[in-house]
Structure formats: structure tokens, C-alpha cells
């Protein structure tokens, strides 16, 4: 009888232990919270509520545990401006799913076809900062300026000669730079202290004359003028 009683007691304890494990596991599952982070963009201020997901990130953690999210740097990689973020970019995990929003506005592009056959291509941020300026010259040569970082006053400049030979330099604001390529074409680039761009490109013709093209763009990326002489 005593042996049977001990076996019964062990069975009850084992059963209670098994039941307790299930309860603990159930509590652990119920204590998990989720945060979904949406990085969204809109193409126009005319329809600010029409947002498209650029990427989505999901975070998991225990209910009550602190979470922190941060914006993506899409300015230096894509030229996108962060316009808005929800108030709950940081907080604590809850039983109900938390949704966090970072909203961006994309860059704007403009292509100018000049009557003399040259062209100018400009890419600007939503707040009108210059990202890229491309100039295709009359002789087939080209000059491209890129603003990679807005905390440094520097353009990355690539010259392309008519035979597609390229040369790339980093040029600081407030200076004038002269470059001569293998075809003896001369490029003169003047950058104001604010980042205005004045570009002259000249080459010799069969008659021995020189053409000079000048494109001026403001520091905000706005096209100002173009002329050739």
C-alpha cells in the first residue's frame, strides 16, 4: 500500500510539473510583443497620404521591454528627404502590434534639351538641394557633378571626353578648376562658396576656333542659364 501511495504521489507531482511547464511556456508566448517599422515615400505633396512602402522591418521583444527604431539615411544614397515620423519611434513592446512610420519625399528630375544640341540633366532633393548635374556638350564630351554628402562642401566631378576617356576628381566649393583631357579639350569649373556651378568647356574646331559652353546652376539645384559662344 505504501509503495502504491508513493507511486501515486510521484505521478501527481510529475503531472503538476508537466502542467506548470505548459503554463510557463504559454505565458512566454503571450508576453511576446511586435513592432513593425514602415519606411514609406510619397512622390508629391499634392497627395501626401498616398504612401508606398520602400522597406519594412519587424522587431520582436518581451512585453514591457524597450525598443528603439531609427530613420534610414536615404538622402545620401537616393536623395530622399525625411518629411515625417510617428511619435512612437521608441517605446516599450506591447501585447498589441505597434506600427512605426518614417515617411520620405523623393527627388525630382529635370532634363533640359538645348536648341544647339547640348543638354543639361539635373537631379534635386525635395528641398531643392543639388544631387546630380550632368552636361552633354556640343562636341560629345560630358561633365557630371555629384553631391555625395551634404556635410562636406565637395562635388565628385567626372569628365568624359568625346572618345569616352574619363577622369574623376573631388572638387571643393569656392574654387576654380581647370582640366585638360587627352584630346586637349579644356574644362573650366568654377564653384562658389555656396555650391553654385559655372561650367565652361571649350574645344578646337577644324577652323581653329573655340566654343565655350557655360551652364549655371544655383546651390539649390535650380537651372539658371546656359549659353554658348
C-alpha positions, 0 to 999 in steps of 0.5 A: 500500500505504501509503495502504491501511495508513493507511486501515486504521489510521484505521478501527481507531482510529475503531472503538476510539473508537466502542467506548470511547464505548459503554463510557463511556456504559454505565458512566454508566448503571450508576453511576446510583443511586435513592432513593425517599422514602415519606411514609406515615400510619397512622390508629391505633396499634392497627395501626401497620404498616398504612401508606398512602402520602400522597406519594412522591418519587424522587431520582436521583444518581451512585453514591457521591454524597450525598443528603439527604431531609427530613420534610414539615411536615404538622402545620401544614397537616393536623395530622399528627404525625411518629411515625417515620423510617428511619435512612437519611434521608441517605446516599450513592446506591447501585447498589441502590434505597434506600427512605426512610420518614417515617411520620405519625399523623393527627388525630382528630375529635370532634363533640359534639351538645348536648341544647339544640341547640348543638354543639361540633366539635373537631379534635386532633393525635395528641398531643392538641394543639388544631387546630380548635374550632368552636361552633354556638350556640343562636341560629345564630351560630358561633365557630371557633378555629384553631391555625395554628402551634404556635410562636406562642401565637395562635388565628385566631378567626372569628365568624359571626353568625346572618345569616352576617356574619363577622369574623376576628381573631388572638387571643393566649393569656392574654387576654380578648376581647370582640366585638360583631357587627352584630346586637349579639350579644356574644362573650366569649373568654377564653384562658389562658396555656396555650391553654385556651378559655372561650367565652361568647356571649350574645344578646337574646331577644324577652323581653329576656333573655340566654343565655350559652353557655360551652364549655371546652376544655383546651390539649390539645384535650380537651372539658371542659364546656359549659353554658348559662344 
